Amino acid sequence: MSDQEKTAIFQSGTETFLTHGGRDPKAQHGFVNTPIYRGSTVIFDTLAELDDAAIRYRYGRQGTPLTDGLETLITGLEEADGTVLTPSGVSAISLAFLTCLSVGDEVLITDSAYEPTRRFADSVLKRIGITARYFDPRIGGSITELVNERTRAVFIESPGSLTFEIQDLPAITTALAGRDIAVLVDNSWATPLFYKPLSLGADIVIHSGTKMFVGHSDVMMGSVSANEKYLDRLIQTHRTFGLIASPDDTYLATRGMRTLGVRMKEHQRRALELASWLEAIEHVEVVHPALPSHPDNRLFERDFSGSGCLFSIILPPAPRAAIAAMVDGMTVFGMGYSWGGFESLILPSDPKRIRTAVPWQERGNLMRLHVGFEDPDDLKADLGEGIARYLKTAGM
C-alpha cells in the first residue's frame, strides 16, 4: 500500500484506518490478514543484495511485514513519525528512557506514575548514573522550577493509572520549549483514539499494548512512538538492545487493534455508567477524570476526546479484613493487576506506599476498577454487594 493510499484511508475515518491500515492483501496473495512471519534468517541471492542497505528485510530482529503493519497502525493513530514494538509495556518504558538519557542526566517523573516505571527509574537508572526526581502531577508550567542543567527528560502518565491525576501537558511542553528536554507520555489509558500527546507538544508516546491494544488479556506487548527529532535515536536504541515482540504476539495485537475503536466506545460508556451509579452510593468516593466531580475535569474536557475503562473508588478507612470481605466474595469482578481486557477487574491498592513528591492525602482504601463487557446490572450487583460486605465488616 502506497503512502498516498494509507493517508487516504486515515483521512476517511479513524475506524476505517483501524480496519484497513497496516495491511496489504495484494502482497499476501489476497489474504485479508498479514500472516505470522516466524523467522530469523533472510536469504540473499547475491553479494550485491547482501550489500544493499536499502533492502527492507535483512534479519528477523529488524522487522517483518507483520511488525511493519502494526507499527504503521500505531504511527498513524499517534500522528507520529515512527513506532517500534517491544515485548511488554515495561520494556517500552525502559526503552523510551534509555533513548533520551545518558550517564549523568536527570529525568523528572510524575508522582502518579505506574509502579514498575518508578522501580525501573529507582533501580536501573540509578545504577547507571541517571537521577530520577518525582514531581507533583498537577505542577503544570511550574515544572521549570525543577529543571536544572542535567535535566534531559520529563515523564508523564496522564491520567495516573491508580490516582488519576491529569497532567497539563500543553502547559508543560510550552514551559519547556526551546530546551533540550524530551517529554515522554504514557498514553495507555486513553489510547490515541482519545488523546494525542504529540499534537500537544510531547516527543515520545509509550503504550502498554498488553492492555487496550490487545484487548483480550492474552498477550504482552509494548510500543514507543516518536516525533522526527527522536525517531532515529529510538530506532537505534531499539535495535541495539535487541528488543523484539514475538511474531505470535504481534499477530494477536494486530487483531486486537482492528476492534479498538468499537471497544473503546463500549469501555467508556460502561465505565461512565458504573462510575455515575457509584457516585450515588453513600460512603463511596469515585475518582474518574471524566466526571465533573474530579478536580482535573477541566483539563480532561480540554485535552481528551474520551475516557478509558479504568477508574478508582475510595472507601472509608477500615482494616484489611473489610477489604478481604469485599473482594474475596466478588463473583463477576476478578482480582488482578492488568486491565483493558473483556473481563472486569478489581484491585485493592495503596498509593501512599509509593508516593514521594506529593503524599497521597486521601483517607480510606482505594479500589481500582477495570470495567469490561459483562452486563452492567451484574457489575452493579456484584459491586453493591461487595461494598455492603466492606461496610458491614468495618462496622458502618
NORMOLIN-V182699 format. One record per run of one state. SS is the DSSP state (helix for helix, strand for strand, loop for the rest). FROM is the first residue (numbers start at 0). TO is the last residue. Records with the same first field share a line. If there is no record, write none. Layout:
# NORMOLIN-V182699
SS->FROM-TO + FROM-TO
This chain:
# NORMOLIN-V182699
loop->0-1 + 11-12 + 20-23 + 28-39 + 41-45 + 51-57 + 62-63 + 78-80 + 86-87 + 100-104 + 110-113 + 127-129 + 135-138 + 145-149 + 157-167 + 176-180 + 186-189 + 194-195 + 200-202 + 207-220 + 226-226 + 241-245 + 257-258 + 279-282 + 287-295 + 303-308 + 315-318 + 327-332 + 335-343 + 349-349 + 353-363 + 370-374 + 393-395
helix->2-10 + 13-19 + 24-27 + 46-50 + 59-61 + 64-77 + 88-99 + 114-126 + 139-144 + 168-175 + 190-193 + 196-199 + 227-240 + 246-256 + 259-278 + 296-302 + 319-326 + 350-352 + 375-392
strand->40-40 + 58-58 + 81-85 + 105-109 + 130-134 + 150-156 + 181-185 + 203-206 + 221-225 + 283-286 + 309-314 + 333-334 + 344-348 + 364-369
